[in-house]
Amino acid sequence: MRALLAGRVGEPVDVLRLESRPVPVPEAGQALIRVTATPVHASDLHVLRGRYGFSPEFPAVGGHMECVGRIEALGPDTAGLEVGERVVVAAVPAVPGPPVAGTWQEYLVADTRRLLPVPDGLSDSSACQLAVNPLTALLLVTRVLDVRPGEWLLQTAAGSTVGRLVIQLCRHLGIRTINVVRRRDAVEEIKALGGDEVICTEDEDLVRRVAEIAGPAGVRKATDCVAGVVGAQVSQALAPGGEVVVYGALSTHRQTDPAALTIPLQARSVIYETKVVRGFWLNRWFATATPEDALRALSEVRGLVTDGVLSIPEGRPFPLERFAEALALAETPARDAKPLFVFEGGRIEDDR
């Protein structure tokens, strides 16, 4: 089988090689999956650079988050699933059970506790992206911050994949959103998607605009995936006792100096207004959730996507041979689609 393999830590385009490897054999409690599609996340690239929250043992197959495929074989005494069944693989390393070797290959072995059956009507493009971005949006809104109908939720990077999913979910749940973008041409697009209010940092003051929108009651809950100065402004904009959950650091993606990876908070605001800033990392959530809770949340996401409440943007397919193009697209600002590695039998468009 073909696989994209990195022999060492480094810039992904330099260390990845397309190689031939033996098809793995599943053991008890495992399934052999014939991969049909798998995304290229920016976090996948940071793993290979050695700049993420974990590091694999090299040489390592790339792709450390999610994929979709069909069960080719089951290990001895393995029940509950069937050969030929279409499943999503939650390849996140912190999921209970043995780690998945990597999703950027034609076949992989996974613990059955990582597998979520998906309907054939859902495209490979949507299915292979269920376990990271939509799940992150659901957990941030309904579990981590527990935002209630009628409340305001302030979020940065509203035009990102997670940001758009948060808008859709909040609209469905009756939650009002204040959405921060950095480009003026993104404002109308976010409003058309269902965002209640949009702040453009290109020509607006974030703190002042939040105060104008929310009035005396203010905003008490926020999500941030930018960090840096923008993340600090979000904290400053919150009402006393407010909380911001930081789940990314887009402003630092090109930084290599650890001193630049910061959020310059105001001490007075944290101390006297008792504001809270805390982090969220999907891998750590998987590590602390029970397998039953994890599958329950993934099942909820599957239902929201299948029912059309959440719409995952269609990805752009690439064969493994064109991996350099796919990697470049993964980190292109304002890209039109997420790159996906698609294998034989992959189907991108939905049948719904």
Secondary structure as the mmCIF struct_conf table of DSSP 4:
data_model
#
loop_
_struct_conf.conf_type_id
_struct_conf.id
_struct_conf.beg_label_comp_id
_struct_conf.beg_label_asym_id
_struct_conf.beg_label_seq_id
_struct_conf.end_label_comp_id
_struct_conf.end_label_asym_id
_struct_conf.end_label_seq_id
STRN STRN1 ARG A 2 ALA A 6
BEND BEND1 ARG A 8 GLY A 10
HELX_RH_AL_P HELX_RH_AL_P1 PRO A 12 VAL A 15
STRN STRN2 LEU A 16 SER A 20
HELX_LH_PP_P HELX_LH_PP_P1 PRO A 22 PRO A 24
TURN_TY1_P TURN_TY1_P1 ALA A 28 GLY A 29
STRN STRN3 GLN A 30 PRO A 39
HELX_RH_AL_P HELX_RH_AL_P2 ALA A 42 ARG A 49
TURN_TY1_P TURN_TY1_P2 GLY A 50 GLY A 50
BEND BEND2 TYR A 52 GLY A 53
HELX_LH_PP_P HELX_LH_PP_P2 PRO A 56 GLU A 57
BEND BEND3 PHE A 58 PRO A 59
STRN STRN4 ALA A 60 VAL A 61
BEND BEND4 GLY A 62 GLY A 62
BEND BEND5 MET A 65 MET A 65
STRN STRN5 GLU A 66 LEU A 74
TURN_TY1_P TURN_TY1_P3 PRO A 76 ASP A 77
BEND BEND6 GLY A 80 LEU A 81
TURN_TY1_P TURN_TY1_P4 VAL A 83 GLY A 84
STRN STRN6 ARG A 86 ALA A 90
TURN_TY1_P TURN_TY1_P5 PRO A 93 ALA A 94
BEND BEND7 VAL A 95 PRO A 98
HELX_LH_PP_P HELX_LH_PP_P3 PRO A 99 VAL A 100
BEND BEND8 THR A 103 TRP A 104
STRN STRN7 GLN A 105 GLN A 105
BEND BEND9 GLU A 106 GLU A 106
STRN STRN8 TYR A 107 ASP A 111
HELX_RH_3T_P HELX_RH_3T_P1 THR A 112 ARG A 114
STRN STRN9 LEU A 115 PRO A 117
TURN_TY1_P TURN_TY1_P6 ASP A 120 GLY A 121
BEND BEND10 LEU A 122 LEU A 122
HELX_RH_AL_P HELX_RH_AL_P3 ASP A 124 ALA A 127
TURN_TY1_P TURN_TY1_P7 CYS A 128 VAL A 132
HELX_RH_AL_P HELX_RH_AL_P4 ASN A 133 LEU A 138
HELX_RH_PI_P HELX_RH_PI_P1 LEU A 139 VAL A 144
BEND BEND11 LEU A 145 LEU A 145
HELX_LH_PP_P HELX_LH_PP_P4 VAL A 147 ARG A 148
TURN_TY1_P TURN_TY1_P8 PRO A 149 GLY A 150
STRN STRN10 TRP A 152 GLN A 155
BEND BEND12 THR A 156 THR A 156
TURN_TY1_P TURN_TY1_P9 ALA A 158 GLY A 159
BEND BEND13 SER A 160 SER A 160
HELX_RH_AL_P HELX_RH_AL_P5 THR A 161 LEU A 173
TURN_TY1_P TURN_TY1_P10 GLY A 174 GLY A 174
STRN STRN11 ARG A 176 VAL A 181
BEND BEND14 ARG A 182 ARG A 182
HELX_RH_3T_P HELX_RH_3T_P2 ARG A 184 ALA A 186
HELX_RH_AL_P HELX_RH_AL_P6 VAL A 187 LEU A 193
TURN_TY1_P TURN_TY1_P11 GLY A 194 GLY A 194
BEND BEND15 ASP A 196 ASP A 196
STRN STRN12 GLU A 197 CYS A 200
TURN_TY1_P TURN_TY1_P12 THR A 201 ASP A 203
BEND BEND16 GLU A 204 GLU A 204
HELX_RH_AL_P HELX_RH_AL_P7 LEU A 206 ALA A 214
HELX_RH_3T_P HELX_RH_3T_P3 GLY A 215 ALA A 217
STRN STRN13 LYS A 221 ASP A 224
BEND BEND17 CYS A 225 VAL A 226
HELX_RH_AL_P HELX_RH_AL_P8 GLY A 228 ALA A 237
BEND BEND18 LEU A 238 LEU A 238
HELX_LH_PP_P HELX_LH_PP_P5 ALA A 239 ALA A 239
TURN_TY1_P TURN_TY1_P13 PRO A 240 GLY A 241
STRN STRN14 GLU A 243 VAL A 246
HELX_RH_3T_P HELX_RH_3T_P4 LEU A 250 THR A 252
TURN_TY1_P TURN_TY1_P14 HIS A 253 ARG A 254
HELX_RH_3T_P HELX_RH_3T_P5 PRO A 258 ALA A 260
BEND BEND19 LEU A 261 LEU A 261
HELX_RH_AL_P HELX_RH_AL_P9 ALA A 267 TYR A 272
BEND BEND20 GLU A 273 GLU A 273
STRN STRN15 VAL A 276 GLY A 279
HELX_RH_AL_P HELX_RH_AL_P10 LEU A 282 THR A 288
BEND BEND21 ALA A 289 ALA A 289
HELX_RH_AL_P HELX_RH_AL_P11 PRO A 291 THR A 306
TURN_TY1_P TURN_TY1_P15 ASP A 307 GLY A 308
BEND BEND22 VAL A 309 LEU A 310
HELX_LH_PP_P HELX_LH_PP_P6 ILE A 312 GLY A 315
STRN STRN16 ARG A 316 PHE A 318
HELX_RH_3T_P HELX_RH_3T_P6 LEU A 320 ARG A 322
HELX_RH_AL_P HELX_RH_AL_P12 PHE A 323 ALA A 330
TURN_TY1_P TURN_TY1_P16 GLU A 331 GLU A 331
TURN_TY1_P TURN_TY1_P17 PRO A 333 ALA A 334
BEND BEND23 ASP A 336 ALA A 337
STRN STRN17 PRO A 339 VAL A 342
TURN_TY1_P TURN_TY1_P18 GLU A 344 GLY A 345
BEND BEND24 GLU A 349 GLU A 349
#
